[in-house]
Amino acid sequence: MNCPKKLFATTVLFLAVAFSACTYAITPSAVLPSVPATVDTITPEELRMHLEFLASPELGGRYTLAQNFTIVARYLAAHLEAYGFHGAAGDHNDFLQTFQVVSAKADMAKSSLALTAQGKESAYHFGDFYMNGLTANGEAQGQIAFVGYGISAASQQHDDYAGIDVKGKIVMIAQGTPAGIDASRLGENEQGQGAARAHGAVGILVVPSQRILDLMKNKGFQERAAARESVRLARETDGLLPMLTLGPALAEELIGNTGLDVKEFFETISRKQNFKARKLDVTAKMAAFMQLSRTTTQNVAGILEGTDPALRNEYVVFSAHYDHLKAGPSGEIYPGADDDGSGTTAVLNIAHAMSLNRPKRSVLVIFHAGEELGLLGSAYNTDFAPVVPLDKLVVDLNIDMIGRSKPAGDKELEDEHLTDANSVYLVGSNRISRELHEISEETNSEFQKMKLDYHYNDPNNPERIYYRSDHWNYAKHGVPIIFYFDGTHVDYHRPTDTVDKIDFGKLTRITRLVFETGWRLANLDHRLAKTP
């Protein structure tokens, strides 16, 4: 923690403030609970047993919408029940927290876009534009209004809609958020579909980020986009506007109407002082249609009751997503041994170790579905139907990919940020509670002594990892979190993410570290202090 730098009127006051601001970082060692020997039950053999099942070809890759996905859920629930957990979901304490999702594929034949500029109409079809995310099935027509990132957040003194009336118009919105905006504090009606609808727009054209525009130029992108499913919680599909995502050529054409080229466009909108919403001398007629279907899927959630009558109504959460990817068009299976078989088996082993010596606070273990489809399971559990009231959650320790190590001499470009056998990335540990960060650091120093790498914790890191796994849906509600992650690698989201490539020694050490940190938090004599 940075000590105060401001000079105070007296030396005494300076010392008092400096002391109060800086000392807590060195106090935890005097008060942190000891860690029980049950941590030793977390072993490479136990981890391998579960992971070989989870990544087996018979499970077909653990795709959230696959029929056999429930088999994985039953496996996890059965083990939690055997460990002494009870189900956390529904009126009957079920282990399976069911929810509905809507999946959609672009209806290319019915979707179209026509632009009229200077009296000339040009027609476009799928391939000139794409459909990324759920849209209302329908048509919209109107003048195009460019509104930057489409963020309207009074609490952050930012309004891309300032000075412009978009009622009855089609808004053009850039994907992402500008510098200085905390995405974690943006409400539903302050961005995207919600903000456009609140301001009276009738349709949306999305300008992808520069990185996505570049990816769209790759061979085969159109074919993959046509086959791609967009999946959302069924509750999130009401009140949507028709929406299309612009392809590279069409994006460049429309951006040209703002008087900027693509590079200047992104540079301008990222600096809000240089941006002004504007109407374009272009009208659009758009038709956005998707083929929709509903499916029921499930999280797996179990509770181990705490031993302290005063603390058992507070919960330490251990989470991982147990879903992975759909089989490929030729039947190839994506085993997901690291992503996130490693996190799932780690949480299962932590649950077992916790059950052998129950802590004072209760433990909530939750395996989320639909993470790969957009953090759906964690969104359902936090935004719509929490199995435990969110104000009772002390912390969420979320694990997603902790089983791989970068081999010595590895020159693969895609392994550039893969951690070695003694390192792991931690994300978010200091974002909400500095005390959590200090406890995490001290626990690691005392026990596993790994290198804790905070590369992806930088708010300016372009990968935005803080927002890309299930911990985010807890963090946005103010729950302190730590996310454990080994980094992406050459086998990420490929059929080659297999058990034989897992470093079980590293997986064991990180799992023990998460247990040790969680145990201390579950027995701490106070709740974590949140950073102002």
C-alpha positions in Angstrom: 0.0 0.0 0.0 1.3 3.5 -0.8 1.8 5.6 2.3 0.4 9.2 2.3 2.6 11.8 0.7 0.7 14.9 1.6 2.5 17.1 4.2 0.5 17.7 7.3 0.5 20.7 9.7 2.3 18.8 12.4 4.8 15.9 12.6 2.6 14.1 15.0 -0.4 14.1 12.7 1.8 13.0 9.8 3.1 10.1 11.8 -0.3 9.1 13.0 -1.8 9.0 9.6 1.2 7.3 8.0 1.2 4.7 10.7 -2.5 3.9 10.4 -2.3 3.7 6.7 0.7 1.4 6.4 0.8 -0.9 9.5 -2.0 -3.3 8.6 0.1 -4.8 5.9 2.4 -6.3 8.5 -0.1 -7.3 11.1 -1.8 -10.4 9.7 1.0 -12.7 10.9 -0.1 -12.1 14.4 -3.8 -13.0 13.9 -4.0 -15.3 10.9 -5.4 -18.8 11.8 -3.1 -21.8 11.5 -3.7 -24.2 8.6 -4.7 -27.8 9.4 -2.9 -30.9 8.2 -5.9 -31.8 6.1 -4.2 -29.7 3.3 -2.0 -32.8 2.8 -5.0 -34.7 1.4 -4.7 -32.5 -1.7 -2.4 -34.8 -3.7 -1.4 -35.3 -7.4 -3.1 -38.7 -7.3 -6.4 -37.4 -6.1 -6.3 -34.5 -8.7 -5.5 -36.9 -11.5 -8.3 -39.2 -10.7 -10.9 -36.5 -11.0 -9.3 -34.8 -14.0 -9.1 -38.0 -16.1 -12.8 -38.4 -15.7 -13.6 -34.8 -16.4 -11.5 -34.6 -19.6 -12.4 -38.1 -20.8 -13.6 -38.4 -24.5 -16.9 -39.9 -23.3 -18.0 -36.5 -21.9 -17.5 -34.9 -25.3 -15.9 -31.7 -24.1 -18.4 -30.8 -21.4 -20.4 -28.3 -23.6 -23.0 -26.5 -21.6 -25.8 -27.3 -24.0 -24.9 -31.0 -24.7 -27.2 -33.7 -23.4 -24.5 -35.5 -21.5 -23.4 -32.3 -19.6 -25.7 -33.3 -16.8 -23.5 -36.4 -16.2 -20.7 -34.1 -15.2 -23.0 -32.2 -12.9 -24.1 -35.4 -11.2 -20.5 -36.5 -10.7 -19.6 -33.3 -8.9 -22.8 -33.3 -6.9 -22.3 -36.9 -5.8 -18.8 -36.1 -4.5 -20.0 -33.0 -2.6 -22.7 -35.0 -1.0 -20.3 -37.7 0.0 -18.0 -35.1 1.6 -20.9 -33.9 3.8 -22.1 -30.9 1.8 -25.8 -30.2 1.3 -27.4 -28.8 -1.8 -27.6 -25.1 -1.9 -30.2 -24.6 -4.7 -34.0 -24.3 -4.7 -36.5 -25.0 -2.0 -35.4 -28.6 -1.5 -31.7 -28.0 -1.1 -30.8 -29.4 -4.5 -27.2 -29.5 -5.7 -28.3 -28.5 -9.2 -29.2 -24.9 -9.7 -31.1 -25.0 -13.0 -31.7 -22.1 -15.3 -32.8 -21.5 -18.9 -30.7 -20.2 -21.7 -31.6 -19.1 -25.2 -29.3 -20.1 -28.0 -29.4 -18.3 -31.4 -27.9 -18.7 -34.8 -27.9 -16.1 -37.5 -30.7 -16.4 -40.0 -28.6 -15.2 -42.9 -31.5 -15.3 -45.5 -33.7 -13.0 -43.5 -31.0 -10.6 -42.3 -30.0 -7.6 -44.3 -28.7 -4.0 -44.2 -29.3 -1.1 -46.7 -27.5 2.2 -46.3 -28.6 5.4 -48.1 -26.1 8.3 -48.5 -26.4 11.2 -50.9 -29.5 9.7 -52.4 -27.8 6.4 -53.3 -28.8 3.1 -51.6 -26.3 0.3 -51.2 -27.4 -3.2 -50.1 -25.4 -5.5 -47.8 -25.7 -9.1 -46.7 -24.3 -11.5 -44.1 -20.5 -11.4 -44.5 -20.6 -7.6 -44.8 -22.0 -7.7 -41.3 -22.3 -10.3 -38.6 -24.5 -11.1 -35.6 -22.5 -11.2 -32.4 -24.8 -11.6 -29.4 -28.5 -11.8 -29.1 -30.6 -9.3 -31.0 -34.3 -8.6 -31.3 -35.8 -10.4 -34.3 -37.1 -7.6 -36.4 -36.5 -4.6 -38.6 -35.5 -1.0 -37.9 -35.1 2.1 -40.0 -33.7 5.5 -39.3 -30.8 8.0 -39.5 -27.5 6.7 -38.1 -26.2 8.5 -35.0 -22.7 7.8 -33.9 -22.4 7.7 -30.0 -18.9 6.5 -29.3 -18.9 3.6 -26.9 -22.6 4.2 -26.2 -22.0 4.7 -22.4 -24.3 7.0 -20.5 -23.2 6.9 -16.8 -23.8 10.0 -14.7 -22.1 8.4 -11.7 -18.8 8.4 -13.7 -19.4 11.8 -15.4 -19.5 10.2 -18.8 -22.3 10.5 -21.4 -21.7 9.5 -25.0 -25.2 10.6 -25.7 -24.7 14.2 -24.6 -25.9 16.8 -27.0 -27.7 14.5 -29.3 -31.3 13.2 -29.7 -31.3 9.6 -30.9 -35.0 8.9 -30.6 -36.1 6.9 -33.6 -32.6 6.6 -34.9 -30.1 3.8 -35.3 -27.1 4.3 -33.1 -23.6 3.2 -34.1 -21.6 2.1 -31.1 -17.9 1.1 -30.7 -17.2 -2.1 -28.8 -15.3 -1.6 -25.5 -14.9 1.2 -22.9 -12.9 4.4 -23.0 -10.0 5.2 -20.7 -11.1 6.3 -17.2 -14.4 4.3 -17.2 -14.8 1.6 -14.6 -16.7 -1.1 -16.4 -17.4 -2.8 -13.1 -19.7 0.0 -12.1 -21.7 0.3 -15.3 -25.4 -0.6 -14.9 -27.6 -2.4 -17.4 -29.1 0.9 -18.7 -25.7 2.7 -18.8 -24.2 0.8 -21.7 -25.0 -1.1 -24.9 -28.5 -2.3 -25.5 -29.8 -0.8 -22.3 -28.5 2.7 -22.8 -29.6 2.8 -26.5 -33.1 1.7 -25.5 -33.3 4.2 -22.7 -32.4 7.0 -25.1 -35.1 6.0 -27.6 -32.9 4.4 -30.3 -34.6 1.8 -32.6 -31.6 -0.2 -33.7 -27.8 -0.7 -33.1 -24.8 -1.1 -35.4 -21.7 -2.3 -33.6 -18.2 -1.3 -34.6 -15.9 -4.1 -33.3 -12.6 -3.4 -31.6 -9.5 -3.0 -33.8 -8.4 -6.5 -32.7 -11.7 -8.1 -33.7 -11.8 -6.2 -37.0 -8.3 -7.7 -37.8 -9.6 -11.2 -36.9 -12.5 -10.8 -39.2 -10.1 -10.6 -42.1 -8.8 -14.1 -41.5 -9.7 -16.8 -43.9 -12.7 -18.8 -42.8 -14.1 -16.2 -40.4 -17.4 -15.9 -42.3 -17.9 -19.6 -42.3 -17.2 -19.9 -38.5 -19.5 -16.9 -37.8 -22.4 -18.4 -39.7 -22.1 -21.6 -37.6 -21.6 -19.8 -34.3 -24.2 -19.9 -31.6 -24.9 -16.9 -29.4 -26.2 -18.0 -26.0 -27.6 -15.8 -23.3 -29.7 -16.3 -20.1 -33.3 -16.5 -21.1 -34.0 -13.6 -18.7 -31.7 -11.3 -20.7 -33.5 -11.5 -24.0 -36.5 -9.2 -23.2 -36.5 -5.7 -24.5 -33.7 -6.1 -27.0 -33.2 -3.9 -30.1 -32.3 -5.2 -33.6 -28.5 -5.3 -33.7 -25.8 -6.0 -36.4 -22.0 -6.1 -36.1 -20.2 -4.4 -38.9 -17.5 -6.3 -40.9 -14.1 -4.6 -41.7 -15.0 -3.0 -45.0 -18.4 -1.8 -43.9 -17.0 -0.5 -40.6 -14.4 1.5 -42.5 -17.1 2.9 -44.9 -19.3 4.1 -42.1 -16.4 5.4 -40.0 -15.4 7.4 -43.1 -18.7 9.3 -42.7 -17.4 10.6 -39.3 -14.4 12.3 -41.1 -11.9 9.9 -39.6 -10.0 6.8 -40.7 -10.2 3.6 -38.5 -7.1 4.4 -36.5 -8.1 8.0 -35.8 -11.6 6.8 -34.9 -10.4 4.6 -32.1 -7.9 7.2 -30.8 -10.6 9.9 -30.8 -13.3 7.9 -28.9 -10.9 6.7 -26.3 -10.2 10.3 -25.2 -13.6 11.6 -24.2 -12.5 15.2 -24.3 -12.1 14.9 -28.1 -15.3 13.1 -28.8 -18.7 14.5 -29.7 -21.7 12.5 -30.6 -22.9 13.3 -34.1 -25.6 12.4 -36.7 -24.3 10.9 -40.0 -25.7 11.9 -43.3 -26.6 8.2 -43.8 -29.9 6.4 -43.1 -30.1 2.7 -42.6 -32.7 0.0 -43.0 -31.8 -3.1 -41.1 -33.3 -6.6 -40.6 -31.8 -8.8 -37.9 -33.2 -12.3 -37.4 -31.9 -15.3 -35.5 -33.1 -18.8 -35.1 -33.8 -19.3 -31.4 -34.1 -22.3 -29.1 -34.3 -22.7 -25.3 -32.3 -25.1 -23.2 -32.2 -25.9 -19.5 -28.7 -26.3 -17.9 -27.3 -26.1 -14.4 -24.7 -24.9 -11.9 -23.7 -27.3 -9.1 -23.7 -25.7 -5.7 -23.1 -27.2 -2.2 -22.7 -25.8 1.3 -20.6 -27.1 4.1 -21.9 -25.7 7.4 -19.5 -23.7 9.5 -18.8 -24.6 13.2 -19.2 -21.2 14.7 -22.8 -20.2 15.5 -21.9 -16.5 15.1 -20.0 -16.9 11.8 -21.7 -19.8 10.0 -24.1 -17.4 8.2 -21.1 -16.0 6.3 -19.6 -17.9 3.4 -16.2 -18.4 1.8 -16.8 -19.3 -1.9 -14.6 -21.6 -4.0 -15.6 -21.5 -7.6 -14.6 -22.9 -11.0 -16.5 -23.4 -14.3 -16.9 -27.0 -15.3 -18.1 -26.4 -18.9 -15.9 -26.3 -22.0 -16.5 -26.4 -25.7 -18.8 -28.0 -28.2 -17.4 -30.8 -30.4 -16.1 -29.6 -33.8 -17.9 -30.1 -37.1 -15.9 -33.3 -37.8 -16.6 -34.6 -34.3 -13.3 -33.5 -32.8 -13.5 -33.2 -29.0 -12.1 -30.4 -26.9 -11.2 -32.1 -23.6 -10.5 -28.9 -21.7 -8.1 -30.6 -19.2 -6.6 -27.2 -18.2 -9.6 -25.1 -19.2 -11.2 -25.6 -16.7 -10.8 -29.2 -15.8 -7.9 -28.2 -13.7 -9.9 -25.6 -11.7 -12.9 -27.9 -11.3 -10.8 -30.8 -9.9 -9.0 -28.3 -7.7 -12.2 -27.0 -6.1 -13.4 -30.6 -5.7 -10.3 -31.5 -3.8 -10.5 -28.3 -1.7 -14.1 -29.3 -0.8 -12.9 -32.7 0.4 -10.1 -31.2 2.5 -12.5 -28.6 4.0 -14.9 -31.3 5.0 -12.3 -33.2 7.0 -11.9 -30.2 9.4 -14.8 -27.8 9.1 -13.9 -24.1 9.5 -15.9 -21.5 11.5 -17.5 -19.9 8.5 -19.6 -21.9 6.0 -18.1 -22.9 2.7 -20.0 -22.5 -0.6 -18.6 -24.5 -3.5 -20.1 -23.6 -6.8 -19.3 -25.1 -10.2 -20.6 -22.7 -12.9 -22.0 -23.7 -16.3 -21.8 -21.5 -19.4 -18.6 -19.7 -18.6 -17.4 -20.3 -22.1 -20.6 -18.9 -23.5 -20.4 -15.6 -21.6 -20.2 -16.2 -17.8 -23.8 -17.3 -17.8 -23.9 -19.5 -14.7 -22.2 -17.0 -12.5 -24.4 -14.2 -13.9 -27.5 -16.3 -13.0 -26.3 -16.9 -9.5 -25.4 -13.3 -8.8 -27.8 -11.2 -10.8 -31.0 -13.3 -10.6 -31.2 -16.1 -8.1 -28.3 -16.3 -5.6 -28.2 -19.5 -3.7 -26.8 -17.4 -0.8 -27.5 -13.7 -0.3 -24.5 -11.8 -1.8 -24.0 -9.7 1.4 -23.2 -13.0 3.2 -20.3 -13.8 0.9 -16.9 -13.0 2.4 -14.8 -13.8 -0.6 -14.9 -15.7 -3.9 -11.7 -17.6 -4.7 -12.1 -18.5 -8.4 -9.9 -20.9 -10.3 -9.7 -21.2 -14.1 -6.7 -22.9 -15.7 -4.0 -23.7 -13.2 -2.5 -27.0 -14.6 0.0 -26.0 -17.2 3.7 -25.0 -17.0 5.9 -23.5 -19.6 8.7 -26.0 -20.5 12.3 -24.8 -20.4 13.3 -23.6 -23.9 9.7 -23.2 -25.1 9.7 -20.7 -28.0 6.1 -21.0 -29.0 4.6 -17.5 -29.5 1.3 -18.7 -28.0 3.1 -19.8 -24.8 4.7 -16.4 -24.3 2.6 -15.7 -21.2 2.3 -19.2 -19.9 3.6 -19.4 -16.3 6.4 -21.7 -15.3 6.2 -24.5 -12.7 6.7 -22.1 -9.8 4.4 -19.2 -10.9 0.8 -18.4 -11.1 -1.1 -15.2 -12.1 -3.3 -13.6 -9.5 -6.0 -11.2 -10.6 -8.2 -8.9 -8.5 -6.7 -9.6 -5.1 -6.3 -5.9 -4.3 -9.2 -4.5 -6.3 -11.8 -4.6 -3.6 -9.9 -5.5 -0.4 -6.3 -4.7 0.2 -6.5 -6.8 3.3 -7.3 -9.8 1.1 -4.2 -9.2 -1.0 -2.0 -9.0 2.1 -3.4 -12.2 3.6 -2.9 -13.9 0.2 0.7 -12.8 0.0 1.5 -13.8 3.6 -0.1 -17.2 3.2 1.9 -17.9 0.1 5.1 -16.7 1.7 4.5 -19.1 4.7 3.5 -22.2 2.7 3.8 -22.7 -1.0 6.3 -19.9 -1.7 5.3 -19.6 -5.4 5.9 -16.5 -7.5 2.6 -14.6 -7.6 2.5 -12.7 -10.8 0.2 -9.7 -11.2 0.8 -9.0 -14.9 -2.9 -9.4 -15.7 -4.1 -7.5 -12.7 -3.0 -4.2 -14.3 -6.2 -2.3 -15.1 -4.7 -1.2 -18.4 -3.7 -4.7 -19.5 -5.5 -5.1 -22.9 -6.5 -8.7 -22.2 -8.9 -7.5 -19.5 -8.7 -10.8 -17.6 -10.4 -9.3 -14.6 -13.7 -9.3 -16.6 -13.3 -12.6 -18.3 -14.0 -15.4 -15.8 -16.8 -16.0 -13.3 -15.2 -14.1 -10.4 -16.2 -10.9 -12.3 -19.9 -11.4 -11.6 -19.2 -11.5 -7.9 -16.7 -8.6 -8.0 -19.2 -6.3 -9.7 -21.5 -6.8 -6.7 -18.7 -5.8 -4.3 -17.6 -9.3 -3.2 -13.8 -9.5 -2.8 -12.2 -12.0 -5.2 -9.0 -13.6 -6.2 -8.7 -15.2 -9.6 -6.0 -17.9 -10.1 -4.8 -18.5 -13.6 -1.7 -20.1 -15.4 -2.0 -18.1 -18.6 -3.1 -19.1 -22.1 -1.0 -21.5 -24.1 -0.7 -23.2 -27.5 -3.4 -25.7 -26.6 -5.9 -23.2 -25.3 -9.4 -24.0 -26.8 -7.9 -26.7 -28.9 -8.4 -30.5 -29.0 -4.9 -30.8 -27.7 -5.7 -29.5 -24.2 -5.3 -33.0 -22.7 -4.5 -34.6 -19.3 -1.0 -35.7 -20.3 0.2 -32.1 -20.5 -0.9 -31.2 -17.0 1.8 -30.5 -14.4 0.2 -32.2 -11.4 3.0 -31.0 -9.1 2.1 -27.4 -9.9 -1.6 -28.1 -9.9 -1.2 -29.6 -6.4 0.7 -26.6 -5.0 -1.8 -24.0 -6.4 -4.7 -26.0 -5.1 -3.1 -26.2 -1.6 -2.4 -22.4 -1.8 -6.1 -21.7 -2.5 -7.2 -24.0 0.3 -4.7 -22.4 2.7 -5.9 -18.9 1.8 -9.5 -19.9 2.0 -9.1 -21.7 5.3 -7.7 -18.6 6.9 -10.4 -16.4 5.5 -13.1 -18.9 6.7 -11.6 -18.7 10.3 -10.7 -15.0 10.4 -12.1 -13.2 13.4 -13.5 -10.4 11.3 -14.7 -9.8 7.8 -12.3 -8.5 5.2 -11.9 -4.8 5.2 -12.9 -3.3 1.8 -10.7 -0.7 0.3 -12.4 2.7 0.0 
